[in-house]
Structures are given as structure tokens and as C-alpha cells.
Amino acid sequence: MIQHGPGTYADPSLPAESWGGRKAQQYVELTLLTYGDICINCGLPGSNSADHVIPRSKGGAVYDIDNLGPSHRRCNYSRQDKPLRPVGIPVESGLAFFKT
């Protein structure tokens, strides 16, 4: 089972926060310690960043462990602000075509 928080929205009455710097590094470490290193985007081990379950651009909380999950940097950047998709759905490689 892929581990991540349920997702939380930012409090609109508070000033907007940006993601970066030492605080972001600490939250990446906390996310990996809390949820492990299985990527919430591809389902493979070796995550090295934290991805926001509810994207920041959609109102997701920036520094809330419940809105973070482990992710590879490449998976995190490629997802951008799209919603999380279910992980573990088999993808056909097409190699079966060549085995006939």
C-alpha cells in the first residue's frame, strides 16, 4: 500500500507560503521518515523528494505532513499539478506483440 497523508488544504486566512529552502528540506526528510521511500506516483522505491497530495496551485497546504507523500524528483516534476492517479495499474509494454 502506498503511504501518504490524506491531503489538506491551506488556510486561506493565512499568508501564502512558498516551498523551498531549509524548511522544505526538513519536510522532505520528515516525509521520507514518516511514509517510507515508495513513490506515490510510480510505486517504486527510492523516493528522494516530497510531493504535495493536493497540489499547492490547487490550494493544498504547503508545510503539512498530511499533504505530503514520498516521490522521485522526476515523478514529482512530471506530475506537476495533476491529481494523484491510482498506483499499481498494470501498463502493457507491447512486448507480447513480438513474441508471436
C-alpha positions as CSV (number, residue, x, y, z in Angstrom):
1,M,0.0,0.0,0.0
2,I,1.3,3.4,-0.9
3,Q,1.7,5.7,2.1
4,H,0.9,9.4,2.2
5,G,-1.2,11.8,4.1
6,P,-4.9,12.3,3.3
7,G,-4.2,15.7,1.8
8,T,-5.1,19.0,3.4
9,Y,-5.9,22.5,2.1
10,A,-4.1,25.6,3.2
11,D,-5.9,28.0,5.5
12,P,-6.9,30.9,3.2
13,S,-6.8,33.4,6.1
14,L,-3.1,32.9,6.5
15,P,-0.4,34.4,4.2
16,A,0.7,32.2,1.3
17,E,3.8,30.2,1.8
18,S,6.3,29.1,-0.8
19,W,8.1,25.8,-0.9
20,G,11.9,25.9,-0.7
21,G,15.0,26.3,1.4
22,R,16.0,24.6,4.6
23,K,12.3,24.2,5.8
24,A,11.4,22.3,2.7
25,Q,14.5,20.0,3.1
26,Q,13.4,19.2,6.7
27,Y,9.9,18.4,5.4
28,V,11.3,16.1,2.8
29,E,13.3,14.2,5.4
30,L,10.2,14.1,7.7
31,T,8.0,12.8,4.8
32,L,10.5,10.0,4.0
33,L,10.8,9.0,7.7
34,T,7.0,9.0,8.1
35,Y,5.9,7.3,5.0
36,G,9.0,5.4,3.7
37,D,10.5,5.7,0.2
38,I,7.8,4.2,-2.0
39,C,6.9,6.8,-4.6
40,I,3.2,7.9,-4.6
41,N,3.4,8.5,-8.3
42,C,5.0,5.3,-9.8
43,G,5.0,2.9,-6.8
44,L,8.7,2.2,-7.0
45,P,11.2,2.6,-4.1
46,G,13.9,5.2,-3.9
47,S,12.0,8.4,-3.4
48,N,14.1,11.5,-2.8
49,S,11.6,14.3,-2.6
50,A,8.2,15.1,-1.2
51,D,5.2,15.6,-3.4
52,H,2.0,17.5,-2.4
53,V,-1.1,15.3,-2.4
54,I,-3.3,18.3,-3.1
55,P,-1.1,20.5,-5.3
56,R,-0.1,23.9,-4.0
57,S,-1.6,25.5,-7.0
58,K,-5.0,23.9,-6.2
59,G,-4.9,25.2,-2.6
60,G,-3.0,22.4,-0.9
61,A,-1.2,23.1,2.3
62,V,2.5,23.8,1.8
63,Y,4.0,22.7,5.1
64,D,1.7,20.0,6.4
65,I,2.8,16.4,6.7
66,D,-0.7,15.2,5.9
67,N,-0.5,16.8,2.5
68,L,2.9,15.3,1.6
69,G,4.0,11.9,0.2
70,P,7.3,10.5,-0.9
71,S,8.2,10.8,-4.6
72,H,11.1,10.7,-7.0
73,R,12.1,14.1,-8.2
74,R,11.4,13.1,-11.8
75,C,7.9,11.8,-10.9
76,N,7.2,14.9,-8.9
77,Y,8.1,17.3,-11.7
78,S,6.3,15.3,-14.4
79,R,3.0,15.2,-12.3
80,Q,3.0,19.0,-11.9
81,D,-0.5,19.9,-10.6
82,K,-2.4,16.9,-11.9
83,P,-4.4,14.9,-9.4
84,L,-2.8,11.7,-8.0
85,R,-3.7,8.6,-10.1
86,P,-4.0,5.1,-8.6
87,V,-0.7,3.4,-8.5
88,G,-0.2,-0.2,-9.4
89,I,-2.4,-0.3,-12.5
90,P,-0.6,-2.6,-14.9
91,V,0.7,-1.0,-18.0
92,E,1.0,-3.1,-21.1
93,S,4.5,-2.9,-22.5
94,G,3.7,-4.1,-26.0
95,L,6.5,-6.7,-26.0
96,A,3.9,-9.5,-26.3
97,F,3.4,-8.5,-29.9
98,F,7.0,-9.5,-30.8
99,K,6.7,-13.0,-29.1
100,T,4.3,-14.4,-31.7
